[in-house]
Amino acid sequence: MADAASAIIGIVAFGLHVAHKVYEVIDSIKDAPTDVLALKHDAEQIASLLLQLQQSRILDSAVLPPSADVAVLKKPFEDAVGEVELFINKVAEERRDGEIRVKKLQWFLKGSRCKKLRGSLASLKISIIAIVAASTSYANQPKL
């Protein structure tokens, strides 16, 4: 189970990096629309949650139940991170001198893309909570 915990620790570190990148991209936009600013807020929440998780060192001693399939815990997290990373890469290609025009960003987020990205960020938050709950609840159960 040590491999499972270390895999989750690695994912948490990567998720923290991705959340920080989303924040940087959105923060560099002047006069961003409300839905875009909501993405920044979501990224801040995720980064804060991941940073607290990382600093608490709770995952260092996390014990997953023997029946836990780590892939089931990791898959939604990895999918959401992949979706967010795809957005970051698209925006990074268009950035010039560290800035991107609001109209270009709005094009990236047109239609349901912004909603989908917010959904991915929400999925990240839920996955983080599920990982912590699974690892801590089993560790705190009395041994029979």
CNS distance restraints for C-alpha pairs under 8 A (distance, minus, plus):
assign (resid   1 and name CA) (resid   5 and name CA) 6.46 0.50 0.50
assign (resid   1 and name CA) (resid  63 and name CA) 6.83 0.50 0.50
assign (resid   1 and name CA) (resid  64 and name CA) 6.67 0.50 0.50
assign (resid   1 and name CA) (resid  66 and name CA) 7.88 0.50 0.50
assign (resid   2 and name CA) (resid   6 and name CA) 6.16 0.50 0.50
assign (resid   2 and name CA) (resid  63 and name CA) 7.87 0.50 0.50
assign (resid   3 and name CA) (resid   7 and name CA) 6.06 0.50 0.50
assign (resid   4 and name CA) (resid   8 and name CA) 6.28 0.50 0.50
assign (resid   4 and name CA) (resid  64 and name CA) 7.71 0.50 0.50
assign (resid   4 and name CA) (resid  70 and name CA) 6.27 0.50 0.50
assign (resid   5 and name CA) (resid   9 and name CA) 6.16 0.50 0.50
assign (resid   5 and name CA) (resid  59 and name CA) 6.40 0.50 0.50
assign (resid   5 and name CA) (resid  60 and name CA) 7.07 0.50 0.50
assign (resid   5 and name CA) (resid  62 and name CA) 6.35 0.50 0.50
assign (resid   5 and name CA) (resid  63 and name CA) 7.24 0.50 0.50
assign (resid   5 and name CA) (resid  64 and name CA) 7.67 0.50 0.50
assign (resid   6 and name CA) (resid  10 and name CA) 6.18 0.50 0.50
assign (resid   6 and name CA) (resid  60 and name CA) 7.78 0.50 0.50
assign (resid   7 and name CA) (resid  11 and name CA) 6.31 0.50 0.50
assign (resid   8 and name CA) (resid  12 and name CA) 6.14 0.50 0.50
assign (resid   8 and name CA) (resid  59 and name CA) 7.80 0.50 0.50
assign (resid   8 and name CA) (resid  74 and name CA) 7.34 0.50 0.50
assign (resid   8 and name CA) (resid 131 and name CA) 7.97 0.50 0.50
assign (resid   9 and name CA) (resid  13 and name CA) 6.31 0.50 0.50
assign (resid   9 and name CA) (resid  54 and name CA) 7.78 0.50 0.50
assign (resid   9 and name CA) (resid  59 and name CA) 6.56 0.50 0.50
assign (resid   9 and name CA) (resid  60 and name CA) 7.86 0.50 0.50
assign (resid  10 and name CA) (resid  14 and name CA) 6.24 0.50 0.50
assign (resid  11 and name CA) (resid  15 and name CA) 5.95 0.50 0.50
assign (resid  11 and name CA) (resid  74 and name CA) 7.98 0.50 0.50
assign (resid  11 and name CA) (resid  78 and name CA) 7.78 0.50 0.50
assign (resid  12 and name CA) (resid  16 and name CA) 6.15 0.50 0.50
assign (resid  12 and name CA) (resid  50 and name CA) 6.32 0.50 0.50
assign (resid  12 and name CA) (resid  54 and name CA) 7.35 0.50 0.50
assign (resid  13 and name CA) (resid  17 and name CA) 6.44 0.50 0.50
assign (resid  13 and name CA) (resid  50 and name CA) 7.68 0.50 0.50
assign (resid  13 and name CA) (resid  54 and name CA) 7.56 0.50 0.50
assign (resid  14 and name CA) (resid  18 and name CA) 6.30 0.50 0.50
assign (resid  15 and name CA) (resid  19 and name CA) 6.10 0.50 0.50
assign (resid  15 and name CA) (resid  47 and name CA) 7.84 0.50 0.50
assign (resid  15 and name CA) (resid  50 and name CA) 7.40 0.50 0.50
assign (resid  15 and name CA) (resid  81 and name CA) 6.54 0.50 0.50
assign (resid  16 and name CA) (resid  20 and name CA) 6.19 0.50 0.50
assign (resid  16 and name CA) (resid  46 and name CA) 7.47 0.50 0.50
assign (resid  16 and name CA) (resid  47 and name CA) 5.33 0.50 0.50
assign (resid  16 and name CA) (resid  50 and name CA) 5.83 0.50 0.50
assign (resid  16 and name CA) (resid  51 and name CA) 6.90 0.50 0.50
assign (resid  17 and name CA) (resid  21 and name CA) 6.33 0.50 0.50
assign (resid  18 and name CA) (resid  22 and name CA) 6.36 0.50 0.50
assign (resid  18 and name CA) (resid  81 and name CA) 7.07 0.50 0.50
assign (resid  18 and name CA) (resid  84 and name CA) 7.32 0.50 0.50
assign (resid  18 and name CA) (resid  85 and name CA) 6.59 0.50 0.50
assign (resid  19 and name CA) (resid  23 and name CA) 6.30 0.50 0.50
assign (resid  19 and name CA) (resid  43 and name CA) 5.01 0.50 0.50
assign (resid  19 and name CA) (resid  44 and name CA) 7.13 0.50 0.50
assign (resid  19 and name CA) (resid  46 and name CA) 6.40 0.50 0.50
assign (resid  19 and name CA) (resid  47 and name CA) 5.46 0.50 0.50
assign (resid  20 and name CA) (resid  24 and name CA) 6.20 0.50 0.50
assign (resid  20 and name CA) (resid  43 and name CA) 6.95 0.50 0.50
assign (resid  20 and name CA) (resid  44 and name CA) 7.59 0.50 0.50
assign (resid  20 and name CA) (resid  47 and name CA) 6.41 0.50 0.50
assign (resid  21 and name CA) (resid  25 and name CA) 6.18 0.50 0.50
assign (resid  21 and name CA) (resid  88 and name CA) 7.10 0.50 0.50
assign (resid  22 and name CA) (resid  26 and name CA) 6.21 0.50 0.50
assign (resid  22 and name CA) (resid  39 and name CA) 7.85 0.50 0.50
assign (resid  22 and name CA) (resid  40 and name CA) 6.85 0.50 0.50
assign (resid  22 and name CA) (resid  43 and name CA) 6.24 0.50 0.50
assign (resid  22 and name CA) (resid  84 and name CA) 7.66 0.50 0.50
assign (resid  22 and name CA) (resid  88 and name CA) 6.48 0.50 0.50
assign (resid  23 and name CA) (resid  27 and name CA) 5.79 0.50 0.50
assign (resid  23 and name CA) (resid  39 and name CA) 7.90 0.50 0.50
assign (resid  23 and name CA) (resid  40 and name CA) 5.15 0.50 0.50
assign (resid  23 and name CA) (resid  41 and name CA) 7.97 0.50 0.50
assign (resid  23 and name CA) (resid  43 and name CA) 5.71 0.50 0.50
assign (resid  23 and name CA) (resid  44 and name CA) 6.64 0.50 0.50
assign (resid  24 and name CA) (resid  28 and name CA) 6.20 0.50 0.50
assign (resid  25 and name CA) (resid  29 and name CA) 7.15 0.50 0.50
assign (resid  25 and name CA) (resid  88 and name CA) 7.46 0.50 0.50
assign (resid  25 and name CA) (resid  91 and name CA) 7.66 0.50 0.50
assign (resid  26 and name CA) (resid  32 and name CA) 7.80 0.50 0.50
assign (resid  26 and name CA) (resid  36 and name CA) 7.02 0.50 0.50
assign (resid  26 and name CA) (resid  37 and name CA) 6.99 0.50 0.50
assign (resid  26 and name CA) (resid  39 and name CA) 7.50 0.50 0.50
assign (resid  26 and name CA) (resid  40 and name CA) 5.80 0.50 0.50
assign (resid  27 and name CA) (resid  40 and name CA) 7.05 0.50 0.50
assign (resid  28 and name CA) (resid  98 and name CA) 7.59 0.50 0.50
assign (resid  28 and name CA) (resid  99 and name CA) 6.21 0.50 0.50
assign (resid  28 and name CA) (resid 100 and name CA) 7.64 0.50 0.50
assign (resid  29 and name CA) (resid  99 and name CA) 6.97 0.50 0.50
assign (resid  29 and name CA) (resid 100 and name CA) 6.67 0.50 0.50
assign (resid  29 and name CA) (resid 101 and name CA) 7.12 0.50 0.50
assign (resid  29 and name CA) (resid 102 and name CA) 6.47 0.50 0.50
assign (resid  30 and name CA) (resid 102 and name CA) 7.37 0.50 0.50
assign (resid  31 and name CA) (resid 102 and name CA) 7.62 0.50 0.50
assign (resid  32 and name CA) (resid  36 and name CA) 6.11 0.50 0.50
assign (resid  32 and name CA) (resid  37 and name CA) 6.30 0.50 0.50
assign (resid  32 and name CA) (resid 102 and name CA) 6.39 0.50 0.50
assign (resid  33 and name CA) (resid  37 and name CA) 6.31 0.50 0.50
assign (resid  34 and name CA) (resid  38 and name CA) 6.18 0.50 0.50
assign (resid  35 and name CA) (resid  39 and name CA) 6.69 0.50 0.50
assign (resid  35 and name CA) (resid 114 and name CA) 7.27 0.50 0.50
assign (resid  36 and name CA) (resid  40 and name CA) 6.78 0.50 0.50
assign (resid  36 and name CA) (resid 114 and name CA) 7.45 0.50 0.50
assign (resid  37 and name CA) (resid  41 and name CA) 6.40 0.50 0.50
assign (resid  38 and name CA) (resid  42 and name CA) 6.18 0.50 0.50
assign (resid  39 and name CA) (resid  43 and name CA) 6.13 0.50 0.50
assign (resid  39 and name CA) (resid 117 and name CA) 7.82 0.50 0.50
assign (resid  39 and name CA) (resid 118 and name CA) 6.26 0.50 0.50
assign (resid  40 and name CA) (resid  44 and name CA) 6.18 0.50 0.50
assign (resid  41 and name CA) (resid  45 and name CA) 6.31 0.50 0.50
assign (resid  42 and name CA) (resid  46 and name CA) 6.30 0.50 0.50
assign (resid  42 and name CA) (resid 118 and name CA) 7.41 0.50 0.50
assign (resid  42 and name CA) (resid 121 and name CA) 6.53 0.50 0.50
assign (resid  42 and name CA) (resid 122 and name CA) 7.63 0.50 0.50
assign (resid  43 and name CA) (resid  47 and name CA) 6.02 0.50 0.50
assign (resid  43 and name CA) (resid 121 and name CA) 7.10 0.50 0.50
assign (resid  44 and name CA) (resid  48 and name CA) 6.03 0.50 0.50
assign (resid  45 and name CA) (resid  49 and name CA) 6.11 0.50 0.50
assign (resid  46 and name CA) (resid  50 and name CA) 6.02 0.50 0.50
assign (resid  46 and name CA) (resid 121 and name CA) 7.60 0.50 0.50
assign (resid  46 and name CA) (resid 124 and name CA) 7.40 0.50 0.50
assign (resid  46 and name CA) (resid 125 and name CA) 6.14 0.50 0.50
assign (resid  47 and name CA) (resid  51 and name CA) 5.91 0.50 0.50
assign (resid  48 and name CA) (resid  52 and name CA) 6.12 0.50 0.50
assign (resid  49 and name CA) (resid  53 and name CA) 6.13 0.50 0.50
assign (resid  50 and name CA) (resid  54 and name CA) 6.00 0.50 0.50
assign (resid  50 and name CA) (resid 128 and name CA) 7.69 0.50 0.50
assign (resid  51 and name CA) (resid  55 and name CA) 5.99 0.50 0.50
assign (resid  52 and name CA) (resid  56 and name CA) 5.87 0.50 0.50
assign (resid  53 and name CA) (resid  57 and name CA) 6.69 0.50 0.50
assign (resid  53 and name CA) (resid  58 and name CA) 6.75 0.50 0.50
assign (resid  53 and name CA) (resid  59 and name CA) 7.61 0.50 0.50
assign (resid  54 and name CA) (resid  58 and name CA) 7.50 0.50 0.50
assign (resid  54 and name CA) (resid  59 and name CA) 7.56 0.50 0.50
assign (resid  57 and name CA) (resid  61 and name CA) 7.47 0.50 0.50
assign (resid  58 and name CA) (resid  62 and name CA) 6.18 0.50 0.50
assign (resid  58 and name CA) (resid 136 and name CA) 7.93 0.50 0.50
assign (resid  59 and name CA) (resid 132 and name CA) 7.76 0.50 0.50
assign (resid  59 and name CA) (resid 135 and name CA) 7.50 0.50 0.50
assign (resid  62 and name CA) (resid 135 and name CA) 5.08 0.50 0.50
assign (resid  62 and name CA) (resid 136 and name CA) 6.21 0.50 0.50
assign (resid  62 and name CA) (resid 139 and name CA) 6.70 0.50 0.50
assign (resid  63 and name CA) (resid 135 and name CA) 5.30 0.50 0.50
assign (resid  63 and name CA) (resid 136 and name CA) 7.07 0.50 0.50
assign (resid  63 and name CA) (resid 138 and name CA) 6.60 0.50 0.50
assign (resid  63 and name CA) (resid 139 and name CA) 5.50 0.50 0.50
assign (resid  64 and name CA) (resid  68 and name CA) 6.25 0.50 0.50
assign (resid  64 and name CA) (resid 134 and name CA) 6.46 0.50 0.50
assign (resid  64 and name CA) (resid 135 and name CA) 4.92 0.50 0.50
assign (resid  64 and name CA) (resid 136 and name CA) 7.94 0.50 0.50
assign (resid  64 and name CA) (resid 138 and name CA) 6.34 0.50 0.50
assign (resid  64 and name CA) (resid 139 and name CA) 7.41 0.50 0.50
assign (resid  65 and name CA) (resid 134 and name CA) 7.63 0.50 0.50
assign (resid  65 and name CA) (resid 135 and name CA) 7.52 0.50 0.50
assign (resid  65 and name CA) (resid 138 and name CA) 5.83 0.50 0.50
assign (resid  69 and name CA) (resid  73 and name CA) 7.00 0.50 0.50
assign (resid  70 and name CA) (resid  74 and name CA) 6.07 0.50 0.50
assign (resid  71 and name CA) (resid  75 and name CA) 5.72 0.50 0.50
assign (resid  72 and name CA) (resid  76 and name CA) 7.53 0.50 0.50
assign (resid  73 and name CA) (resid  77 and name CA) 7.29 0.50 0.50
assign (resid  73 and name CA) (resid 127 and name CA) 7.09 0.50 0.50
assign (resid  73 and name CA) (resid 130 and name CA) 7.38 0.50 0.50
assign (resid  73 and name CA) (resid 131 and name CA) 6.35 0.50 0.50
assign (resid  74 and name CA) (resid  78 and name CA) 5.99 0.50 0.50
assign (resid  74 and name CA) (resid 127 and name CA) 7.87 0.50 0.50
assign (resid  75 and name CA) (resid  79 and name CA) 6.05 0.50 0.50
assign (resid  76 and name CA) (resid  80 and name CA) 6.14 0.50 0.50
assign (resid  76 and name CA) (resid 123 and name CA) 7.09 0.50 0.50
assign (resid  76 and name CA) (resid 124 and name CA) 7.53 0.50 0.50
assign (resid  76 and name CA) (resid 127 and name CA) 6.55 0.50 0.50
assign (resid  77 and name CA) (resid  81 and name CA) 6.14 0.50 0.50
assign (resid  77 and name CA) (resid 123 and name CA) 7.08 0.50 0.50
assign (resid  77 and name CA) (resid 124 and name CA) 5.51 0.50 0.50
assign (resid  77 and name CA) (resid 127 and name CA) 5.55 0.50 0.50
assign (resid  77 and name CA) (resid 128 and name CA) 7.52 0.50 0.50
assign (resid  78 and name CA) (resid  82 and name CA) 5.98 0.50 0.50
assign (resid  79 and name CA) (resid  83 and name CA) 6.32 0.50 0.50
assign (resid  80 and name CA) (resid  84 and name CA) 6.30 0.50 0.50
assign (resid  80 and name CA) (resid 120 and name CA) 4.73 0.50 0.50
assign (resid  80 and name CA) (resid 121 and name CA) 6.69 0.50 0.50
assign (resid  80 and name CA) (resid 123 and name CA) 6.28 0.50 0.50
assign (resid  80 and name CA) (resid 124 and name CA) 5.91 0.50 0.50
assign (resid  81 and name CA) (resid  85 and name CA) 5.94 0.50 0.50
assign (resid  81 and name CA) (resid 120 and name CA) 7.45 0.50 0.50
assign (resid  81 and name CA) (resid 124 and name CA) 7.16 0.50 0.50
assign (resid  82 and name CA) (resid  86 and name CA) 6.11 0.50 0.50
assign (resid  83 and name CA) (resid  87 and name CA) 6.58 0.50 0.50
assign (resid  83 and name CA) (resid 117 and name CA) 7.10 0.50 0.50
assign (resid  83 and name CA) (resid 120 and name CA) 6.67 0.50 0.50
assign (resid  84 and name CA) (resid  88 and name CA) 6.34 0.50 0.50
assign (resid  84 and name CA) (resid 117 and name CA) 6.49 0.50 0.50
assign (resid  84 and name CA) (resid 120 and name CA) 6.85 0.50 0.50
assign (resid  84 and name CA) (resid 121 and name CA) 7.44 0.50 0.50
assign (resid  85 and name CA) (resid  89 and name CA) 6.11 0.50 0.50
assign (resid  86 and name CA) (resid  90 and name CA) 6.28 0.50 0.50
assign (resid  87 and name CA) (resid  91 and name CA) 6.25 0.50 0.50
assign (resid  87 and name CA) (resid 108 and name CA) 7.95 0.50 0.50
assign (resid  87 and name CA) (resid 117 and name CA) 7.98 0.50 0.50
assign (resid  88 and name CA) (resid  92 and name CA) 5.96 0.50 0.50
assign (resid  89 and name CA) (resid  93 and name CA) 6.27 0.50 0.50
assign (resid  90 and name CA) (resid  94 and name CA) 6.82 0.50 0.50
assign (resid  90 and name CA) (resid 108 and name CA) 7.98 0.50 0.50
assign (resid  91 and name CA) (resid  95 and name CA) 6.30 0.50 0.50
assign (resid  91 and name CA) (resid 100 and name CA) 7.67 0.50 0.50
assign (resid  91 and name CA) (resid 105 and name CA) 7.29 0.50 0.50
assign (resid  91 and name CA) (resid 108 and name CA) 7.71 0.50 0.50
assign (resid  94 and name CA) (resid 100 and name CA) 6.67 0.50 0.50
assign (resid  95 and name CA) (resid  99 and name CA) 5.23 0.50 0.50
assign (resid  95 and name CA) (resid 100 and name CA) 4.85 0.50 0.50
assign (resid  96 and name CA) (resid 100 and name CA) 6.46 0.50 0.50
assign (resid 100 and name CA) (resid 104 and name CA) 6.86 0.50 0.50
assign (resid 100 and name CA) (resid 105 and name CA) 6.98 0.50 0.50
assign (resid 101 and name CA) (resid 105 and name CA) 6.39 0.50 0.50
assign (resid 102 and name CA) (resid 106 and name CA) 6.01 0.50 0.50
assign (resid 103 and name CA) (resid 107 and name CA) 6.22 0.50 0.50
assign (resid 104 and name CA) (resid 108 and name CA) 6.46 0.50 0.50
assign (resid 105 and name CA) (resid 109 and name CA) 6.29 0.50 0.50
assign (resid 106 and name CA) (resid 110 and name CA) 5.78 0.50 0.50
assign (resid 108 and name CA) (resid 113 and name CA) 7.25 0.50 0.50
assign (resid 109 and name CA) (resid 113 and name CA) 4.77 0.50 0.50
assign (resid 109 and name CA) (resid 114 and name CA) 4.71 0.50 0.50
assign (resid 110 and name CA) (resid 114 and name CA) 6.77 0.50 0.50
assign (resid 112 and name CA) (resid 116 and name CA) 6.00 0.50 0.50
assign (resid 113 and name CA) (resid 117 and name CA) 6.06 0.50 0.50
assign (resid 114 and name CA) (resid 118 and name CA) 6.13 0.50 0.50
assign (resid 115 and name CA) (resid 119 and name CA) 6.08 0.50 0.50
assign (resid 116 and name CA) (resid 120 and name CA) 6.23 0.50 0.50
assign (resid 117 and name CA) (resid 121 and name CA) 6.29 0.50 0.50
assign (resid 118 and name CA) (resid 122 and name CA) 6.13 0.50 0.50
assign (resid 119 and name CA) (resid 123 and name CA) 6.07 0.50 0.50
assign (resid 120 and name CA) (resid 124 and name CA) 6.25 0.50 0.50
assign (resid 121 and name CA) (resid 125 and name CA) 6.48 0.50 0.50
assign (resid 122 and name CA) (resid 126 and name CA) 6.32 0.50 0.50
assign (resid 123 and name CA) (resid 127 and name CA) 6.02 0.50 0.50
assign (resid 124 and name CA) (resid 128 and name CA) 6.13 0.50 0.50
assign (resid 125 and name CA) (resid 129 and name CA) 6.33 0.50 0.50
assign (resid 126 and name CA) (resid 130 and name CA) 6.15 0.50 0.50
assign (resid 127 and name CA) (resid 131 and name CA) 6.09 0.50 0.50
assign (resid 128 and name CA) (resid 132 and name CA) 6.26 0.50 0.50
assign (resid 129 and name CA) (resid 133 and name CA) 5.99 0.50 0.50
assign (resid 130 and name CA) (resid 134 and name CA) 5.98 0.50 0.50
assign (resid 131 and name CA) (resid 135 and name CA) 6.14 0.50 0.50
assign (resid 132 and name CA) (resid 136 and name CA) 5.94 0.50 0.50
assign (resid 133 and name CA) (resid 137 and name CA) 5.69 0.50 0.50
assign (resid 134 and name CA) (resid 138 and name CA) 6.43 0.50 0.50
assign (resid 135 and name CA) (resid 139 and name CA) 6.48 0.50 0.50
assign (resid 136 and name CA) (resid 140 and name CA) 6.14 0.50 0.50
assign (resid 137 and name CA) (resid 141 and name CA) 6.43 0.50 0.50
